[in-house]
Amino acid sequence: MAKFKAVRPEAVTLAASILLLTLFNIPLWHHLAPITQAAHGWLLRSVFLTMVLLLFNFVLFMFASRWTLKPLLMLLFVVSAAVAYFMNEYGIFIDASMFRNVAETDASEVRGLLSVKLAGYLLGLGALPCVLLWRLPIHYRPFSRAVLSKFVVGMFSACAVGLLAMANYQGLSSLLRNHHELRLLVVPSNVIGATMAYLAENVSAVKQPFVQVGLDAHLAPAWQQHARKSLTVLVIGESARAENFGLFGYSRDTTPELAKVAGLVAFPDVHSCGTETAVSLPCLFSNLPRKDYSASVAARREGLLDVLKRAGLDVLWIDNQAGCKGACARVAYSNVSNAADPRYCSGGECHDEILLRDLPALLANLKQNTVLVLHQMGSHGPEYYKRVPPGYDHFQPVCENNALNACDRGQIINAYDNTLRYTDHVLSELINTLRSHDGQVDTAMLYVSDHGESLGEYNLFLHGTPYMLAPEQQKHVPMLAWFSDGYQKDFSLDARCLQASRDRPLSHDNVFHSMLGLLQVDSQVYDAGLDMFAGCRR
């Protein structure tokens, strides 16, 4: 076996920096090209990338010692290989929110992202450099000379970066001022920054006192006039984007059953609080508006379900996903995503109709006024084809590969649209079940998706793009409402008024206050200005 000649640490860090910049940062290169197309754009790109290279080398060399250099670089190669795969494959940006998605995912979601291509990245860009590095002998200097060499390299790097910046100040300042997303594309500094921000966020959350919300919450006197018990169902969709909903004018009929539901109100102009479940779900149930929302604050703060429970309503959450992200922490919770029920589950996947399995029994034996939250698997990607049971794959052919770049975009859209056709069926069955008990129970359904989804527009797939940069497809979500005749009467709702006002702009910010207003819960935390039903109550 051939032996390598011993090299100095600075040669290793420089080679590693070049490797990271050239092989692991292809999305950065691709993103730079169109935004630096002006005259001498090649010079600006060269300067920017050279500065990144110098900074890489400076940081790595500062941490270079006989105990740290090889373990640090090997860790960076493996992590960067995985990050490069997902950035290349799905066009994602790496920030604290994306890191939170990774940290809070479950085993089934991880399995859905594994692929042969990912293994190739980990072996070719991760394992292979690690093996070569492990075999490479490195000649370290004595401590005093090592400190001197770090000083020299540090001074050279600082001076070089400074000179490049001053010589190209106008172009660089404009580039960095107008394209903040660049820092989210530089591997591995993006994942290091995201990790530090996520950890800091969690430390901050632990230090904050727990805040109770709506301590004065109680049922309004109007409840004394209710003739029957009520069941209000709040359905949280997953990755459903309004653009592909047939009810909102999509060219394909992805909602044929809902289109026939009498009294259904479809709100066409609704935007999510975030672009990933870990943000949107707790934000949706919080009384914090999107502009003031903070994950660390929300983690130590009560939400909508706590207020409803305190007012005297029974609250139940049934999940066919990876949990409620803290939104249901203090109410009754049931996860059915791993149920051993052959009617709805196979191959480790339970389809969303399982959420309706126990609904008839609940309606038949309802003893308390109840709010039921159903959390769908919905249109969770990238394996859209797994989200629908046999017989609901209306649009063909479909992509059956979680490496979406391996599929034709038409196949990806077919698979995704099938998930909406199935959601259409599930919601229609839910309404039919509620309507069948209209003589005994007042029932209602409100459906809203947690966020949207990208299907290849702007070379983006899935979701999780930072909100400021995210396209409409990831933020524009469907919202639907249906109320039984008895519910409209007891809760003083004017359905025709809702239909007439359906086009006004709404967002997740409206959900907290709309649910309080709808359910006639009095509290100082209620804001009538954010209650989308306020103007339509008699």
C-alpha positions as CSV (number, residue, x, y, z in Angstrom):
1,M,0.0,0.0,0.0
2,A,1.5,3.4,-1.0
3,K,2.5,5.7,1.7
4,F,1.9,9.5,1.7
5,K,4.6,12.0,2.3
6,A,4.2,13.9,5.5
7,V,2.8,17.5,5.0
8,R,2.4,20.6,7.2
9,P,-1.0,21.4,8.8
10,E,-1.4,24.6,6.6
11,A,-1.2,22.5,3.5
12,V,-3.9,20.2,4.8
13,T,-6.2,23.1,5.8
14,L,-5.7,24.8,2.4
15,A,-6.4,21.6,0.5
16,A,-9.5,20.9,2.7
17,S,-10.7,24.5,2.1
18,I,-10.3,24.1,-1.7
19,L,-12.1,20.8,-1.6
20,L,-15.0,22.2,0.5
21,L,-15.4,25.2,-1.8
22,T,-15.3,23.3,-5.1
23,L,-17.1,20.1,-4.4
24,F,-19.5,20.9,-1.6
25,N,-20.7,24.3,-2.7
26,I,-22.1,23.7,-6.1
27,P,-25.5,25.4,-5.1
28,L,-23.5,28.5,-4.1
29,W,-21.7,28.6,-7.5
30,H,-25.0,28.2,-9.3
31,H,-26.7,30.9,-7.2
32,L,-23.8,33.4,-7.7
33,A,-23.8,33.1,-11.5
34,P,-27.2,34.8,-12.3
35,I,-26.9,37.5,-9.6
36,T,-23.5,38.6,-10.8
37,Q,-24.2,38.9,-14.6
38,A,-23.3,42.6,-14.9
39,A,-20.1,43.7,-16.5
40,H,-17.0,42.1,-14.9
41,G,-19.3,39.8,-12.9
42,W,-16.7,37.1,-13.3
43,L,-14.3,39.3,-11.3
44,L,-16.9,39.8,-8.5
45,R,-17.5,36.0,-8.3
46,S,-13.8,35.3,-8.2
47,V,-13.2,37.8,-5.4
48,F,-16.2,36.5,-3.4
49,L,-15.1,32.9,-3.7
50,T,-11.5,33.7,-2.9
51,M,-12.5,35.5,0.3
52,V,-14.6,32.5,1.3
53,L,-11.6,30.2,0.6
54,L,-9.3,32.4,2.7
55,L,-11.8,32.5,5.6
56,F,-12.2,28.7,5.4
57,N,-8.5,28.2,5.6
58,F,-8.1,30.8,8.4
59,V,-10.7,29.2,10.6
60,L,-9.5,25.6,10.0
61,F,-5.9,26.5,10.6
62,M,-6.7,28.2,13.9
63,F,-8.2,25.0,15.1
64,A,-5.4,22.8,13.7
65,S,-3.5,20.7,16.2
66,R,-2.4,17.1,16.4
67,W,-5.5,16.3,18.6
68,T,-8.1,18.3,16.6
69,L,-7.3,18.6,12.9
70,K,-8.2,15.2,11.6
71,P,-11.3,14.6,13.7
72,L,-12.6,18.1,12.9
73,L,-12.0,17.8,9.1
74,M,-13.5,14.3,9.1
75,L,-16.6,15.5,10.9
76,L,-16.9,18.4,8.4
77,F,-16.5,16.2,5.4
78,V,-19.3,13.8,6.5
79,V,-21.7,16.5,7.6
80,S,-21.0,18.7,4.5
81,A,-21.5,15.7,2.2
82,A,-25.1,15.2,3.6
83,V,-25.8,18.9,3.5
84,A,-24.5,19.2,-0.1
85,Y,-26.8,16.3,-1.1
86,F,-30.0,17.9,0.3
87,M,-29.0,21.4,-1.1
88,N,-28.3,20.0,-4.5
89,E,-31.3,17.7,-4.6
90,Y,-34.0,19.9,-3.1
91,G,-32.6,23.5,-3.5
92,I,-32.9,24.1,0.3
93,F,-31.3,26.8,2.4
94,I,-29.7,25.9,5.7
95,D,-30.7,28.1,8.7
96,A,-31.8,27.6,12.3
97,S,-35.4,26.7,11.1
98,M,-34.1,24.0,8.8
99,F,-31.8,22.6,11.5
100,R,-34.9,22.5,13.8
101,N,-36.7,20.4,11.2
102,V,-33.8,17.9,11.2
103,A,-33.5,17.9,15.0
104,E,-37.3,17.4,15.6
105,T,-38.0,14.8,12.8
106,D,-38.9,11.2,13.5
107,A,-37.6,7.9,12.2
108,S,-40.3,7.5,9.5
109,E,-39.5,10.9,8.0
110,V,-35.8,10.1,8.1
111,R,-36.4,6.8,6.2
112,G,-38.3,8.8,3.6
113,L,-35.2,10.8,2.8
114,L,-32.8,8.0,2.5
115,S,-31.6,7.1,-1.0
116,V,-28.8,5.5,-3.0
117,K,-27.8,8.9,-4.2
118,L,-27.4,10.1,-0.6
119,A,-25.3,7.1,0.1
120,G,-23.1,8.0,-2.9
121,Y,-22.6,11.5,-1.5
122,L,-21.7,10.2,1.9
123,L,-19.2,7.7,0.5
124,G,-17.7,9.8,-2.3
125,L,-17.6,13.2,-0.5
126,G,-17.6,12.0,3.1
127,A,-16.0,8.7,3.6
128,L,-13.3,8.8,0.8
129,P,-11.7,12.1,2.0
130,C,-11.8,10.8,5.5
131,V,-9.9,7.7,4.6
132,L,-7.3,9.6,2.7
133,L,-7.0,12.1,5.5
134,W,-6.6,9.4,8.1
135,R,-3.7,7.8,6.2
136,L,-2.0,11.1,5.5
137,P,0.9,11.8,7.9
138,I,1.0,15.4,9.2
139,H,4.2,17.0,10.5
140,Y,3.3,19.3,13.4
141,R,5.6,22.0,14.7
142,P,6.5,22.5,18.4
143,F,4.0,24.6,20.3
144,S,5.9,27.9,20.1
145,R,6.5,27.6,16.4
146,A,2.9,26.4,15.9
147,V,1.6,29.6,17.6
148,L,3.9,31.7,15.4
149,S,2.7,30.0,12.2
150,K,-1.0,30.6,13.2
151,F,-0.2,34.3,13.7
152,V,1.5,34.5,10.3
153,V,-1.3,32.7,8.5
154,G,-3.9,34.7,10.4
155,M,-2.3,38.0,9.5
156,F,-1.9,37.0,5.8
157,S,-5.5,35.9,5.6
158,A,-6.8,39.0,7.3
159,C,-4.8,41.3,5.1
160,A,-5.7,39.4,1.9
161,V,-9.4,39.5,2.7
162,G,-9.2,43.2,3.7
163,L,-7.4,44.1,0.4
164,L,-9.8,42.2,-1.7
165,A,-12.8,43.8,0.1
166,M,-11.4,47.3,-0.3
167,A,-10.5,46.9,-3.9
168,N,-14.0,45.6,-4.8
169,Y,-16.0,47.4,-2.1
170,Q,-18.8,48.7,-4.3
171,G,-19.6,45.4,-5.9
172,L,-19.2,43.3,-2.7
173,S,-21.2,45.7,-0.6
174,S,-24.1,45.6,-3.1
175,L,-23.9,41.8,-3.4
176,L,-23.9,41.2,0.3
177,R,-26.5,43.9,1.1
178,N,-29.0,42.6,-1.5
179,H,-28.4,38.9,-1.1
180,H,-28.5,37.9,2.5
181,E,-29.3,34.3,1.4
182,L,-25.7,33.8,0.3
183,R,-24.6,33.0,3.9
184,L,-27.2,30.2,4.0
185,L,-25.6,28.6,0.9
186,V,-21.9,28.4,2.1
187,V,-21.1,24.9,3.2
188,P,-20.1,24.1,6.0
189,S,-20.4,27.5,7.7
190,N,-24.2,27.5,7.1
191,V,-24.8,24.3,9.1
192,I,-22.4,25.4,11.8
193,G,-24.2,28.7,12.1
194,A,-27.6,27.0,12.0
195,T,-26.5,24.6,14.8
196,M,-25.3,27.4,17.0
197,A,-28.5,29.4,16.5
198,Y,-30.7,26.4,17.2
199,L,-28.8,25.6,20.4
200,A,-28.8,29.2,21.6
201,E,-32.6,29.3,20.9
202,N,-33.1,26.2,23.1
203,V,-30.9,27.6,25.9
204,S,-32.9,30.8,25.7
205,A,-36.2,28.9,25.9
206,V,-35.1,27.0,29.0
207,K,-34.1,30.2,30.8
208,Q,-37.5,31.8,30.2
209,P,-40.4,31.5,32.7
210,F,-43.4,29.6,31.6
211,V,-46.2,32.0,30.5
212,Q,-49.9,31.2,31.0
213,V,-52.3,32.7,28.5
214,G,-55.9,33.5,28.9
215,L,-56.2,32.9,32.7
216,D,-59.6,34.6,32.6
217,A,-61.0,32.4,29.8
218,H,-64.5,31.2,30.3
219,L,-67.5,30.2,28.2
220,A,-69.7,33.1,27.3
221,P,-73.3,33.2,28.6
222,A,-74.6,32.3,25.1
223,W,-73.6,28.7,25.9
224,Q,-76.5,28.4,28.2
225,Q,-78.8,28.7,25.1
226,H,-77.1,25.7,23.3
227,A,-79.6,22.9,22.9
228,R,-77.0,20.2,22.2
229,K,-73.4,19.2,22.7
230,S,-71.0,20.3,20.0
231,L,-67.9,18.9,18.3
232,T,-65.6,21.3,16.5
233,V,-63.0,19.6,14.4
234,L,-59.8,21.5,13.4
235,V,-57.9,19.7,10.7
236,I,-54.2,20.6,10.2
237,G,-53.1,19.8,6.7
238,E,-49.5,19.1,5.7
239,S,-47.6,20.7,2.8
240,A,-50.9,21.5,0.9
241,R,-50.4,24.5,-1.3
242,A,-53.4,26.6,-2.5
243,E,-52.1,26.8,-6.0
244,N,-52.9,23.1,-6.7
245,F,-56.3,23.1,-5.0
246,G,-59.1,22.7,-7.5
247,L,-61.5,24.8,-5.4
248,F,-59.2,27.8,-6.1
249,G,-59.2,27.5,-9.8
250,Y,-56.4,25.0,-10.4
251,S,-56.5,23.5,-13.9
252,R,-56.8,20.0,-12.5
253,D,-59.9,18.9,-10.5
254,T,-58.0,17.9,-7.3
255,T,-61.1,18.6,-5.1
256,P,-64.0,16.9,-6.9
257,E,-65.8,15.7,-3.7
258,L,-65.4,19.0,-1.7
259,A,-66.7,20.9,-4.7
260,K,-70.1,19.1,-4.1
261,V,-70.3,19.8,-0.4
262,A,-73.1,22.2,0.3
263,G,-72.2,25.1,2.6
264,L,-68.4,24.7,2.3
265,V,-66.6,28.0,2.5
266,A,-63.2,28.0,0.8
267,F,-60.9,30.9,1.7
268,P,-58.5,31.6,-1.3
269,D,-56.2,34.2,0.2
270,V,-54.5,32.6,3.3
271,H,-50.8,32.6,4.2
272,S,-48.9,30.5,6.6
273,C,-46.8,31.6,9.6
274,G,-43.8,29.7,8.4
275,T,-42.6,27.4,5.7
276,E,-42.0,24.3,7.9
277,T,-44.1,22.4,10.4
278,A,-41.7,23.1,13.4
279,V,-42.5,26.8,13.0
280,S,-46.0,26.9,11.5
281,L,-47.7,24.5,13.8
282,P,-46.8,26.1,17.2
283,C,-47.2,29.6,15.6
284,L,-50.7,28.7,14.3
285,F,-51.8,27.8,17.8
286,S,-50.1,30.8,19.5
287,N,-51.6,34.2,20.1
288,L,-48.2,35.6,18.9
289,P,-48.5,37.1,15.4
290,R,-46.0,35.9,12.8
291,K,-44.0,39.2,12.9
292,D,-43.5,38.7,16.7
293,Y,-43.2,34.9,16.7
294,S,-40.2,33.3,18.3
295,A,-39.7,29.6,18.7
296,S,-37.9,30.0,22.1
297,V,-40.8,32.2,23.4
298,A,-43.5,30.0,22.1
299,A,-41.9,26.9,23.6
300,R,-42.5,28.4,27.1
301,R,-45.9,29.8,26.5
302,E,-49.5,28.4,26.5
303,G,-51.5,28.3,23.3
304,L,-55.0,28.0,21.9
305,L,-55.7,24.6,23.2
306,D,-54.7,25.5,26.7
307,V,-57.2,28.5,26.6
308,L,-60.0,26.3,25.3
309,K,-59.4,23.7,27.9
310,R,-59.3,26.3,30.7
311,A,-62.6,27.7,29.5
312,G,-64.2,24.2,30.0
313,L,-64.1,22.5,26.6
314,D,-62.8,19.0,26.2
315,V,-59.7,19.0,23.9
316,L,-58.3,16.0,22.0
317,W,-55.4,15.8,19.5
318,I,-55.1,12.8,17.1
319,D,-51.9,12.7,15.1
320,N,-50.9,10.9,11.9
321,Q,-47.6,12.7,11.8
322,A,-44.5,13.4,13.8
323,G,-46.1,15.1,16.7
324,C,-47.6,18.4,17.5
325,K,-44.4,20.4,18.1
326,G,-45.5,21.4,21.6
327,A,-48.9,22.7,20.6
328,C,-50.8,19.9,22.3
329,A,-48.4,19.4,25.3
330,R,-51.1,19.8,27.9
331,V,-54.2,18.2,26.3
332,A,-55.2,14.6,25.5
333,Y,-53.1,13.2,22.7
334,S,-53.1,10.1,20.5
335,N,-50.7,9.2,17.7
336,V,-52.1,6.7,15.2
337,S,-49.3,6.9,12.6
338,N,-47.9,3.5,13.6
339,A,-51.2,1.8,14.3
340,A,-51.4,-1.9,13.3
341,D,-54.7,-1.5,11.4
342,P,-54.7,-3.2,8.0
343,R,-57.7,-1.2,6.9
344,Y,-55.6,2.0,6.8
345,C,-52.0,1.0,7.3
346,S,-49.4,-0.9,5.3
347,G,-45.7,-0.8,4.7
348,G,-45.1,1.3,7.7
349,E,-47.5,4.0,6.5
350,C,-51.0,4.9,7.8
351,H,-53.1,6.9,5.5
352,D,-55.1,9.8,6.7
353,E,-58.5,8.1,6.8
354,I,-57.3,6.4,10.0
355,L,-57.9,9.8,11.7
356,L,-61.6,9.3,11.1
357,R,-61.7,5.7,12.4
358,D,-63.1,6.5,15.9
359,L,-65.1,9.5,14.9
360,P,-68.5,7.8,14.7
361,A,-68.1,6.4,18.2
362,L,-67.0,9.8,19.5
363,L,-70.1,11.4,18.0
364,A,-72.4,8.7,19.3
365,N,-71.1,9.0,22.8
366,L,-70.2,12.7,23.1
367,K,-70.6,13.8,26.7
368,Q,-68.8,17.1,26.6
369,N,-68.5,20.0,24.2
370,T,-65.3,19.0,22.4
371,V,-62.6,20.4,20.2
372,L,-60.9,17.7,18.1
373,V,-57.6,18.4,16.3
374,L,-56.7,16.1,13.5
375,H,-53.1,16.3,12.3
376,Q,-52.7,14.9,8.8
377,M,-49.8,13.3,7.0
378,G,-51.3,15.0,4.0
379,S,-48.9,15.8,1.2
380,H,-45.7,15.2,3.1
381,G,-42.8,14.8,0.7
382,P,-40.6,13.7,-0.9
383,E,-42.4,10.3,-1.1
384,Y,-45.7,11.7,-2.2
385,Y,-46.8,8.4,-3.8
386,K,-46.8,6.8,-0.3
387,R,-49.4,9.3,1.0
388,V,-52.3,7.8,-1.0
389,P,-53.8,4.3,-0.7
390,P,-54.5,2.2,-3.8
391,G,-57.2,3.5,-6.0
392,Y,-56.5,7.2,-5.3
393,D,-53.5,7.6,-7.7
394,H,-55.7,9.3,-10.3
395,F,-52.8,11.2,-12.1
396,Q,-50.3,9.1,-13.8
397,P,-47.4,8.4,-14.2
398,V,-46.0,9.3,-10.7
399,C,-42.6,9.8,-9.3
400,E,-41.7,6.8,-7.0
401,N,-38.3,8.1,-6.0
402,N,-37.4,10.3,-3.0
403,A,-34.6,11.7,-5.0
404,L,-36.9,14.1,-6.9
405,N,-34.3,15.2,-9.4
406,A,-34.3,11.7,-10.7
407,C,-37.9,12.2,-11.8
408,D,-39.6,14.2,-14.6
409,R,-41.3,17.2,-13.0
410,G,-44.6,16.1,-14.5
411,Q,-44.3,12.9,-12.5
412,I,-43.6,14.8,-9.3
413,I,-46.7,17.0,-9.8
414,N,-48.8,14.0,-10.6
415,A,-47.8,12.3,-7.3
416,Y,-48.3,15.5,-5.4
417,D,-51.8,16.2,-6.9
418,N,-52.8,12.7,-6.0
419,T,-52.2,13.6,-2.3
420,L,-54.6,16.5,-2.7
421,R,-57.2,14.3,-4.3
422,Y,-56.9,12.0,-1.3
423,T,-57.1,14.9,1.1
424,D,-60.2,15.9,-0.8
425,H,-61.7,12.5,-0.1
426,V,-60.7,12.5,3.6
427,L,-62.2,15.9,4.3
428,S,-65.4,15.0,2.4
429,E,-65.8,11.8,4.4
430,L,-65.2,13.8,7.6
431,I,-67.9,16.2,6.7
432,N,-70.3,13.4,5.7
433,T,-69.7,11.7,9.1
434,L,-70.3,15.0,10.9
435,R,-73.5,15.7,8.9
436,S,-74.9,12.2,9.6
437,H,-75.1,13.2,13.3
438,D,-76.6,16.6,12.7
439,G,-79.7,15.6,14.6
440,Q,-77.8,14.8,17.8
441,V,-74.6,16.9,17.8
442,D,-73.7,20.4,16.5
443,T,-70.7,19.9,14.3
444,A,-68.2,22.1,12.5
445,M,-64.9,21.6,10.6
446,L,-62.1,24.1,9.9
447,Y,-59.2,22.9,7.7
448,V,-55.9,24.8,7.2
449,S,-52.5,23.6,6.0
450,D,-49.4,24.2,8.0
451,H,-47.4,25.5,5.0
452,G,-47.2,24.9,1.2
453,E,-44.7,23.1,-1.0
454,S,-42.3,23.7,-3.8
455,L,-42.5,21.4,-6.8
456,G,-39.5,22.5,-8.8
457,E,-40.3,26.2,-9.3
458,Y,-37.0,28.2,-9.1
459,N,-35.3,24.8,-8.7
460,L,-36.7,24.5,-5.2
461,F,-38.4,21.3,-3.9
462,L,-40.3,20.5,-0.6
463,H,-40.4,23.4,1.8
464,G,-38.4,25.1,4.6
465,T,-37.0,28.0,2.6
466,P,-36.5,31.1,4.9
467,Y,-39.7,33.0,4.9
468,M,-38.2,36.2,3.4
469,L,-36.9,34.2,0.5
470,A,-39.6,31.6,0.2
471,P,-41.8,31.6,-3.0
472,E,-45.6,31.9,-2.7
473,Q,-46.0,28.2,-3.2
474,Q,-44.5,27.6,0.2
475,K,-46.6,30.2,2.0
476,H,-50.0,30.3,0.2
477,V,-52.2,27.6,1.8
478,P,-55.8,26.4,1.6
479,M,-58.3,27.1,4.3
480,L,-61.8,25.6,4.4
481,A,-64.8,25.8,6.8
482,W,-68.0,23.9,7.1
483,F,-70.8,24.2,9.7
484,S,-73.8,22.0,10.3
485,D,-77.2,23.7,10.4
486,G,-77.5,23.2,14.1
487,Y,-74.0,24.6,14.7
488,Q,-74.9,27.8,12.7
489,K,-78.0,28.3,14.8
490,D,-76.5,27.6,18.2
491,F,-73.3,29.6,17.5
492,S,-75.1,32.4,15.7
493,L,-73.2,32.1,12.4
494,D,-74.4,33.5,9.1
495,A,-73.0,31.1,6.4
496,R,-74.0,33.4,3.6
497,C,-72.0,36.2,5.1
498,L,-69.0,34.0,5.3
499,Q,-69.3,33.1,1.6
500,A,-69.6,36.8,0.7
501,S,-66.5,37.7,2.7
502,R,-64.3,34.7,1.8
503,D,-61.9,36.6,-0.5
504,R,-60.4,38.9,2.2
505,P,-56.8,38.2,3.1
506,L,-56.2,35.9,6.0
507,S,-53.3,34.1,7.7
508,H,-52.4,31.7,10.5
509,D,-52.6,34.8,12.7
510,N,-56.4,34.6,12.5
511,V,-56.8,31.1,13.8
512,F,-56.3,31.7,17.5
513,H,-58.8,34.5,17.7
514,S,-61.2,33.0,15.2
515,M,-61.4,29.8,17.3
516,L,-62.0,31.7,20.5
517,G,-64.7,33.8,18.8
518,L,-66.3,30.9,17.1
519,L,-66.5,28.8,20.3
520,Q,-67.8,31.8,22.3
521,V,-64.9,31.9,24.7
522,D,-64.5,35.2,26.5
523,S,-61.0,36.3,27.4
524,Q,-58.9,39.4,27.4
525,V,-56.5,37.7,25.0
526,Y,-59.2,37.6,22.3
527,D,-58.8,40.2,19.5
528,A,-62.0,40.7,17.5
529,G,-60.0,42.3,14.7
530,L,-58.3,39.0,14.0
531,D,-61.5,36.9,14.2
532,M,-62.4,36.0,10.7
533,F,-65.9,35.0,11.9
534,A,-66.6,38.2,13.9
535,G,-68.5,40.1,11.2
536,C,-70.7,37.1,10.4
537,R,-72.2,36.3,13.8
538,R,-75.8,37.3,14.3
